[in-house]
Amino acid sequence: MRFDAPHHAKAQGGDGMANAKIKIKMFGNFEIVVNGNVALTQLRQAKKTSQFLEYLILKKDRAVPHEELLEMLWSDKENRNPATALRTLLHRYRSLVDQSNLPELSDSILTARGAYQWNPNLDCEIDVFEFERLCQEARTPGMSNRECIERYLQMLQIYTGPLLTNSAEEMWVVPKSVYYHDLFLESVFTLLDLLKVEEEYDMIVQVCRKAMDVDMFDERLHLELMMALVKTGKKREALSQYYFATDLHYKQLGIQPSGEIRAVYKLIVQADQEMEADIEKVQNMLEEDTDGHGAFVCEYEIFKEIYQLQRRMLERYNGTMFLALLTISNTYEQRFDNLVLDNIMKQLLHVSQSNLRRGDTISRYSVMQYVVLLPSVTYETGRLVMDRIKRAFYNEYVKSSVVLTYKLRPLCINKYDTATQKRLPEFKDED
């Protein structure tokens, strides 16, 4: 198939284009840069013309038949004059090029009978193809770790977000966007593995943070960042990242953090315990946070260890202890908005901590539940405590659709008869 450039482009000669430099950005918002300046900004208000251009660039290695362009660009509705519609888009684009005085783009689209093509010989750098090239080069057999790392770091700078965000919902964009995003994460994780071999943990921190600018919700990025911060001795930053990650799961995703994320908490806490210290220093460290009032609030991994310790003490001293589960629900049987639920759970924690004793322990168990450990109480006093929490919660949070219920169960069951050992019922507020 023979392609022709516009007549005025042929008259330009070859020398001018040889020195031109065109860069096209497809990750994030579509953008054309000519000789260091953003060009054709009018395309932002001409969606169909922009998509016409975007599609041709993505398919630059082949001629695109008119039928294919029509199907992709007008798939949601019929076009009464398909041939005219495509010619109109081409005319608009070339007019914008002429009006903007950009001879470098004058022959960017080639025409032939029944097809258009982005000029493959144009002096042009397109980020998506440069991204793919770097990823492929980094996988070249025999390449050193350092050479692979350098290419992956370049790749990291190129991928700035999903493919063509202004056209993200188009059927021809979605599969390519998923492909590039998966390739990005796969390459990032390979880069992190290479950096771990080289023990470059400061660089791992930078890579994770850069990648999280693009994908904040990938769990492994949070895990890798926390572990790298521990390796570099930045325990407080690691803890901050842990709290950020768990808050992100509860508030934005409305799900419970995975076991892997919750287990990292213990590793972070233990990081400071590897150094030797005298007994006075140990005691001072242990007493740093003992001035708080109300129940002890902790992460679930720590709660489990406290539970095991308390259970052993009960077995030895034949004491009593109850486990309580506080649950939030909606009277309308609808899911709460994540941000609304987050506020409700924070309010419940505040009320619970204030109405529990210093010797009690409370932890977030799931998206809509807190678990409470009540040592040295009876069933009756345990119910009194839970009812007090319910009253305080409803006094401060009067939204009628929010319901707080609880379950209470003894742990030292040899102290109770068979009738008491059964699972105790929920108590629901009927107001």
N, C-alpha and C positions, 0 to 999 in steps of 0.2 A: 504494500500500500504506500503510495507516494503522498508525502505531506508538503504543504506550501506554507511559508511564512507570509505575513502581510507585505504588500508591495513596498510600503515606506520603510519597512524594516530591512529589506534587501538593499536598499539604497544607502544604508548606514555604513556598510563596509564591515570588515572583520576586526579592525584594530581597536575600535572603541569598546566592543564587548569583551575583548581579551583581558582588559584591565578592570572590568566591572566586578563587584563583589555583592552578591545577593544572598541574604540569609532569610530563611523562612522558618517561623516558629509554629509548630503544630501542637506541642504540649501546652496545655492551658489555653489561653486565648490565641486565635489565629492572628499572625502578624507577619508582615513582610518588611524587611529592613534592606535598604539599598545604600551602599557606601556609608554605613553607620547611622543612617537616618530612617526612622519609621516612615513607611510609605503607604499610600492608598488607605488612609484611615477612614475614607468614605465607605469602605466596604462594611464597616460596623453597622451602618444603617441600611445596607443592601444585602439582606440575609441570603436570598436565592443566588445572587451573583457570587457571594462569598462561598456558599456551599458548592456551587459549580466549580469554582477554582480549587477548593479543598479536595474535592473528589478526584479531579484530574491530577493533582499533585500526589495524592496517595497512590494513584495508579500510573505514575509517571513512566514506568518501563514498558507500557503498552498503549496502543490506540484504544480509546473508549468509544464504542458505537453509540450512536444517538439513542437507540432503543434502551440501552443500559442506563444512560444518563437520565432519560425521561422516567424510567422506573424508579431510580434511586431518589431523584429530586421531587417527583410528584407522585410518590407511591400512595399517598393518602387521599388523592383526589384526581379526577380526570382533567386532562388539559385538552381543550378543543383544538388548539393549533400547536401540536408538539414541535414541529420543525421550526416554526416561527418563534416559539418560546426559547428554544436553545440559541437561535441566531440573535435574539434580543439580549440574552445574557452575555454572549460573546461580544456583542457590540458595546454593551455597557462597560464591560471590563476594559476593552481597548480604548474606549473614550476616556475612562478614568486615567489610563496610562498616559494618553496624549495630553490631557488637561493638567496632569501632574508633572509633565515634562520629564518622563522617565524612559529615555530611549533604551536603557538596559533591559526593560521588560517588553519592548515592542514586539519581539518575536517569541514571547514566552509560551504562547499557545499555538500549536500547529493545526492546520485544518486539512482534511481530505474528504473524499466523497463518503458521507455517512459516518464520520468519526472525528473526534478531537483528541489531541494529546498534548500534555505538558512537554515542552521542548527538553529532551533528555541531554542535549548538548549545551544547555544554558549554564553559564558560570554561576552555580547556585549551590548553597549548602542548606540542606533540609534537616532539621533536628531529629526527626524520627528515624531517618535512615543513618545518620551519624551515630545515633544511640544504638541501633542494631549492629552497626559495624564494630563499635567498640566492645559490645558484649560478645560478639563472635570472635574477635581478635583475642579477648581475654581468655577464651577457651582453647586457644591454639595449643596443641600438644608440644611439649618441650619448652614452653615459655616459663621463665623464672617467676617466682612468687612476686618479686618486686615489679616486674613488667606487667603482670596481671593486675596487681594492686593499682598501678598508675592508670591503667585503662578503665578499671572499675571506678576510680575516683573521678575521672573525666565524665564517665557515664552519669555519675551521681549529679554532676552540675547541669547536665542537659535535661534530665527528666524533672520538670518543674510542676507537674500535675497531670491530670487525666487528659486524654487526647481530645482536642477541639471542644472545649467546655461549652461554647456557644451552640454547638451542634450535637451535644452529647447524647440526646435522645433519638437521633436518627438511626435507622436500622443498619446503615452501612458503617456507622461509627462505633456502635456498641461492641461488636466482636473484636475489632482492632484495639479499642480502648482496653478491654479486658486482657488481650494478648500482651500489650505493652506494659500494663500494670503488673501482670504476673511475671513477665521477664524482668522488670525492675526489681521486684522483691526477691526473686530467685538470685539475681546478680548481687543484690545487697547482702544477702545471707552468705553467698560464696565469698564476698569481700570480707565480711566479718570473720569467717573461718580462717581466711588467709592472714588477717591481722592478728588473730589469736595465736597462730603459729609463730608469728614474729613478736608476740607479746607487746603489741602496740595498743595498749588499752586506752590511752588518751585519744588516739585516732578513732577507736571504736566508739567512744562517747560522741565524738563529732559526727561520725557517719550515722549513728542511730538518731541523733537529733535532727540531722538533715533529712533523713528518710521519714521521720515522723512528721515533718512539715508537710509531707505528701500524703502519708497514711498514718493518721493518729491512732487508728483503732487496731493495728496489727499487734497481736499479743507478744509475738517473739521479739519485736523491736523493744518493747518495754522491758522484757526479761533480760535481753542482751545489754541494754543500757544500765539497768540496775546492777548487774553482775560486773560490768566494766567499772562502774563507779566504786563498787566495793574493792575491786582490784587496785584502783588508784588511790585508795584510802579516803574516799569522799563519802563517808558513811551518812552524814546528814543529807547530802544531795540524793543518795540512794534511797533513804527513807522518804524524802520529799517526793521522789519519783514513784515510789511504791504507793503512797497515799494518793497521788495524782491518778495513777493507773486504776486503783480500786474505785476512786470517786468517778472516774470516767465510765467504768463498767456500770455502776449503779445509776448514775445521773443521766448519762447520754444513751447508753445501750439498754438500760433496764434489766441487766442480767448480773448474776453473781460472778465475781472474778474466778478464774480457773484455779484448780489446786496448785498448779505450778507457780502462779503469781503469789498465792497466799503462802506457799512454802518458802519463797524467797525471803519473806519477812524474817524468818528465823535465821537465815544465813546472814542477813544484814545486821541483825541484833548481835549475833555471835561474833561478828567481825572484830569488834573491839576487845573481845575476851581472849584473843590469842597472845597478847602481850603480858608479861609478868608484872605483878603489882603487889605491894605489901598489903596487909590486912586492913590497915586504916584507910588506905586509898580505895580498896574494894568497898568498905562500908560507906564511905562518902559517896561513891558512885551509886550504890544501891539506894541511898537515901535522898538522892537528888530530887526525885519526883514524888515524895511521900506527903506533900503538903495539900494534896487535892482533897476535896470533900465529896461525900457520897460514894457510890459504888466504883469499883475499879473497872475501867473500860479498856479492852484490849482486842487485838486481832484474834481471829478464830483459831489460828495455829497455836497461839499462846494460851487461849482459853482451854484447848484440849489438854495441854500439859498441866494447867492448874486443876482441871477436872481429875486427871489421873492422880495427882498428888493428894488432893482432898479425899479421893476415894480410898487411897491407901491409909490415910489417917483415920478414916471412919472404920475401916476394917480392924485397925489396931485398937482404937479407943471406943468402939461400939457407939459412935455418935450418930447424929442425924444430918441429912442434907437433902434438899429438894432441887430438882431441875425444872425451870419454868420456860415456856416458849410463848413469847408475845408475837401476835400476828395481826397485821393490818389487812383489811379487805374493804371492798366497795359494795354498798347496799344495792347499787344498780347493776352489779355483776359485770361491770365494764373495767377495762384496764386503765389505771391511772396514767396520765402523762408522766414521763420520766422525771421531769423537773418538779412537778407537783409532788410525786411520790418521794423524791429526795428530800423535799422540805418537810413532809410528814414524818419521815423516818428520823430526821434530825431532831424534830420536836419531840418525838417519842423517846429518843435517847436522852435528851436533856431532862425530860420529866422523870424517866426511869432512874437515871443516875441520881437525881435530887431526892428521890423517895426511897432509895435503897440504902443499906448501911455500908460503911467503909469496908467491911469484910466480905461483901457480896461482889460478884463478878458478872459483867455483862459484855456481850460481843454480838456483832452483826453475823447472823447465821445464813440469811438468804436475802433476796431483794426486798421482801416484805416481812422479815422476821428478825427478832433479837432473841438470843438464848441467855438465860440468867441462872447463875449458880447461887443457891441460898443455903449456906451452912448453918447448922444449929437452930433450925426452926422446926415447928410441927406443921402438920397439914393445915390446921386452923390459922396459925400465925402466917403461914405462907400465903393463904388465901386473902388474909387481911392486907398483906403487902401488895399483892397483885390488884386487889380492888382499889387500894389507895392510888396506885399508878393509873388505873382506868379513870378514876374520878378527876385526878389532876390533869390527865390528858384531855378529857372532854371539857374541862374548865378552860383550858388554854387553846384547844383546837376544836371549835364548835361546828365545823363543816359536817352537815347532816349525812352525807354519803359515806363518810369515813367510819369504819367500825374497828374497834380494838377488842380482840379476844385473847384468852390465854389458856394454856394447859399447864398443869402442875403434877409432878410425878416424883415419888420418893426414890432415893438411890440406895439407902441402907434398908433393904426390904425385909431383913430378918426382924426389924423392930415393929413390923406391922402385920396384922392378920391378913388372911387371904382376901377378904372383902376389900381391904384398903389397898391391896397391891395392884388391883386392876387399873387400867388407864383412866385417869380422872377426866370428867367431861369438860367441854369448853363452856365458858361463861360469856354470853354476848349481851351487849347493851341494847335494849329494845327501844330506846328513845329515838 
